[in-house]
Amino acid sequence: MGRLYTIGYSGHDMRGFIRLLAASHVDVVCDVRSTPYSNYKPDFSRAPLKGHLNSAGMKYVFLGDKLGARPKDRSCYVAGQATYARIAGSEFFAEGLARLREGVSKLNLALVCSESDPIECHRAVLVCRNLRDLSSRICHIHSDGKLETQDDFDERLVNMHNTAPPPLLRNPAQWGNAVATAYAKQSEAIAYRERYPGPDSEDAA
């Protein structure tokens, strides 16, 4: 059984980025960007990134069409904003999660996106949120190389949104509600918003 890591390339050059992946013995990098291109860091666009990873002995897989934060499916939008709950309930998203589960059963995988802090990225707030069965095997790689477990991530998110009572006053049900509320708040805060919603955008009403 492998592990599932997440990492953002912001703040890294390619050498440092690959060094962090190698330190965690990552076998396959799963690109979860809906649009796998970067103008400000062209080395991290799809083709060159794949080449650099392959040269370092790692495989590259594009999963942005299934696990990206900007799906093409219009039913995932409300008033021009992507809705994580709708994305999570889609067939294509379920297919993407199934591929991750299959991969982690054999290898170490890493989800890559741009944001350096996973708390600001859908790779943690959307994708890892819906892999609770793998939570004990999920770690987020930070820019300084430190690893954050999924449980520690949940704690940080709850503290950020102040959705739980002090530890000594918590019970399991309260904690579960606190985590769910924190994820809902963060999803609303970071979900992609279209600048000019299309004519088929659904009204919130």
C-alpha positions as CSV (number, residue, x, y, z in Angstrom):
1,M,0.0,0.0,0.0
2,G,1.4,3.4,-1.0
3,R,0.8,6.9,0.2
4,L,-1.0,9.9,-1.4
5,Y,0.9,13.2,-1.2
6,T,-0.1,16.6,-2.4
7,I,2.2,19.5,-3.4
8,G,2.0,22.9,-5.0
9,Y,4.8,24.2,-7.3
10,S,4.4,27.9,-6.4
11,G,7.7,29.1,-4.9
12,H,9.7,26.3,-6.4
13,D,12.1,25.9,-9.2
14,M,12.0,22.5,-11.0
15,R,15.1,21.1,-9.2
16,G,13.7,21.9,-5.8
17,F,10.3,20.6,-6.7
18,I,11.6,17.3,-7.8
19,R,13.9,17.1,-4.8
20,L,10.8,17.3,-2.5
21,L,9.0,14.6,-4.5
22,A,12.0,12.3,-4.4
23,A,12.4,12.8,-0.7
24,S,9.0,11.2,-0.3
25,H,9.7,8.5,-2.8
26,V,6.9,9.6,-5.1
27,D,6.4,7.2,-8.1
28,V,3.6,9.0,-10.0
29,V,2.7,12.7,-10.1
30,C,-1.0,13.3,-10.8
31,D,-1.7,16.7,-12.3
32,V,-5.1,17.9,-11.0
33,R,-5.1,21.3,-12.7
34,S,-8.1,21.7,-15.1
35,T,-5.7,23.7,-17.3
36,P,-2.2,22.2,-17.0
37,Y,-0.3,25.2,-18.2
38,S,1.6,28.0,-16.5
39,N,2.6,31.3,-18.0
40,Y,4.7,32.5,-15.1
41,K,6.4,29.1,-14.6
42,P,6.4,27.5,-18.1
43,D,8.5,24.5,-16.9
44,F,5.5,23.4,-14.9
45,S,3.2,23.3,-18.0
46,R,2.1,19.8,-18.9
47,A,4.7,18.8,-21.6
48,P,7.8,20.1,-19.9
49,L,6.7,18.9,-16.5
50,K,6.2,15.4,-17.8
51,G,9.6,15.5,-19.4
52,H,11.4,16.7,-16.2
53,L,9.5,14.1,-14.0
54,N,10.3,11.2,-16.5
55,S,14.0,12.2,-16.4
56,A,13.9,11.9,-12.6
57,G,12.3,8.5,-12.8
58,M,8.8,9.5,-12.0
59,K,5.7,9.1,-14.1
60,Y,3.2,11.8,-15.0
61,V,-0.6,11.4,-15.3
62,F,-3.0,14.1,-16.2
63,L,-6.2,13.9,-14.1
64,G,-7.4,17.5,-14.4
65,D,-10.3,16.5,-16.6
66,K,-11.7,14.4,-13.7
67,L,-10.3,16.0,-10.6
68,G,-9.9,19.6,-11.6
69,A,-11.5,22.6,-9.9
70,R,-12.9,24.1,-13.1
71,P,-14.9,21.3,-14.7
72,K,-16.5,21.8,-18.1
73,D,-19.8,20.3,-16.9
74,R,-22.1,23.3,-16.4
75,S,-24.2,21.5,-13.8
76,C,-21.3,21.9,-11.4
77,Y,-21.7,25.7,-11.4
78,V,-24.2,28.0,-9.5
79,A,-24.3,31.6,-10.6
80,G,-20.9,31.3,-12.3
81,Q,-19.1,29.7,-9.3
82,A,-17.9,26.1,-9.2
83,T,-19.6,24.1,-6.4
84,Y,-17.4,21.5,-4.7
85,A,-20.4,19.5,-3.5
86,R,-21.7,19.2,-7.1
87,I,-18.3,18.3,-8.4
88,A,-17.9,15.7,-5.7
89,G,-21.2,14.1,-6.7
90,S,-20.3,13.8,-10.4
91,E,-19.5,10.6,-12.3
92,F,-16.3,12.0,-13.7
93,F,-15.0,13.0,-10.2
94,A,-15.8,9.5,-8.9
95,E,-13.8,8.0,-11.8
96,G,-10.9,10.2,-10.8
97,L,-11.0,9.1,-7.2
98,A,-11.2,5.5,-8.3
99,R,-8.0,5.9,-10.2
100,L,-6.3,7.4,-7.2
101,R,-7.4,4.6,-5.0
102,E,-6.2,2.0,-7.5
103,G,-2.8,3.8,-7.8
104,V,-2.3,4.2,-4.0
105,S,-2.9,0.5,-3.6
106,K,0.5,-0.1,-5.3
107,L,2.5,3.1,-5.5
108,N,3.2,6.5,-3.9
109,L,1.2,9.2,-5.7
110,A,1.4,13.0,-5.5
111,L,-1.3,15.4,-6.5
112,V,0.2,18.5,-8.0
113,C,-1.4,22.0,-8.4
114,S,-0.1,25.5,-8.2
115,E,-0.9,26.8,-4.7
116,S,1.9,26.3,-2.2
117,D,-0.5,25.9,0.8
118,P,-2.9,23.1,0.5
119,I,-5.5,25.0,2.5
120,E,-5.9,27.3,-0.5
121,C,-6.2,24.5,-3.0
122,H,-8.8,22.1,-4.2
123,R,-6.3,19.3,-4.1
124,A,-6.9,19.2,-0.3
125,V,-10.2,20.9,0.2
126,L,-12.0,18.9,-2.6
127,V,-10.0,15.9,-3.6
128,C,-8.5,14.7,-0.3
129,R,-11.7,15.7,1.5
130,N,-13.5,13.0,-0.5
131,L,-10.9,10.3,0.2
132,R,-11.6,9.8,3.9
133,D,-10.9,6.1,3.5
134,L,-7.3,7.0,2.7
135,S,-6.9,9.8,5.2
136,S,-4.3,7.9,7.3
137,R,-2.2,7.7,4.1
138,I,-2.5,11.3,3.0
139,C,0.3,13.8,3.6
140,H,0.7,17.4,2.3
141,I,4.2,18.4,1.3
142,H,4.9,22.1,2.2
143,S,7.5,24.4,0.6
144,D,10.0,23.8,3.4
145,G,9.7,20.1,3.1
146,K,7.6,19.5,6.1
147,L,4.8,17.0,5.9
148,E,1.3,17.6,7.2
149,T,-1.0,14.7,7.8
150,Q,-4.6,14.9,6.8
151,D,-5.7,14.8,10.4
152,D,-3.4,17.8,11.1
153,F,-4.7,19.5,8.0
154,D,-8.3,19.1,9.3
155,E,-7.2,20.5,12.7
156,R,-5.6,23.5,11.0
157,L,-8.7,24.2,8.9
158,V,-11.0,23.9,11.8
159,N,-8.9,26.4,13.8
160,M,-8.7,28.7,10.9
161,H,-12.5,28.9,10.7
162,N,-13.0,28.5,14.5
163,T,-15.8,26.0,14.0
164,A,-15.1,23.7,17.1
165,P,-15.1,24.2,20.9
166,P,-11.9,23.7,22.8
167,P,-10.4,20.2,22.7
168,L,-11.5,19.2,26.2
169,L,-15.1,20.1,25.4
170,R,-15.4,18.2,22.1
171,N,-17.1,15.0,21.4
172,P,-16.8,13.0,18.2
173,A,-20.1,14.3,16.8
174,Q,-19.1,17.9,17.4
175,W,-15.7,17.3,15.8
176,G,-17.3,15.8,12.7
177,N,-19.7,18.7,12.4
178,A,-16.8,21.2,12.9
179,V,-14.7,19.6,10.2
180,A,-17.7,19.5,7.7
181,T,-18.5,23.2,8.4
182,A,-14.9,24.2,8.0
183,Y,-14.6,22.5,4.7
184,A,-17.8,24.0,3.5
185,K,-16.6,27.5,4.4
186,Q,-13.2,27.0,2.8
187,S,-14.8,25.5,-0.4
188,E,-17.0,28.6,-0.7
189,A,-14.0,30.8,-0.2
190,I,-11.6,29.2,-2.8
191,A,-13.9,27.7,-5.4
192,Y,-13.4,29.0,-8.9
193,R,-15.6,32.0,-10.0
194,E,-16.1,32.8,-13.6
195,R,-15.5,36.5,-14.4
196,Y,-18.3,36.4,-16.9
197,P,-20.7,33.6,-16.1
198,G,-22.1,32.0,-19.2
199,P,-25.7,32.2,-20.2
200,D,-26.3,28.6,-19.0
201,S,-25.1,29.5,-15.4
202,E,-27.7,28.4,-12.9
203,D,-29.1,31.1,-10.6
204,A,-28.6,30.4,-6.8
205,A,-32.4,30.5,-6.5
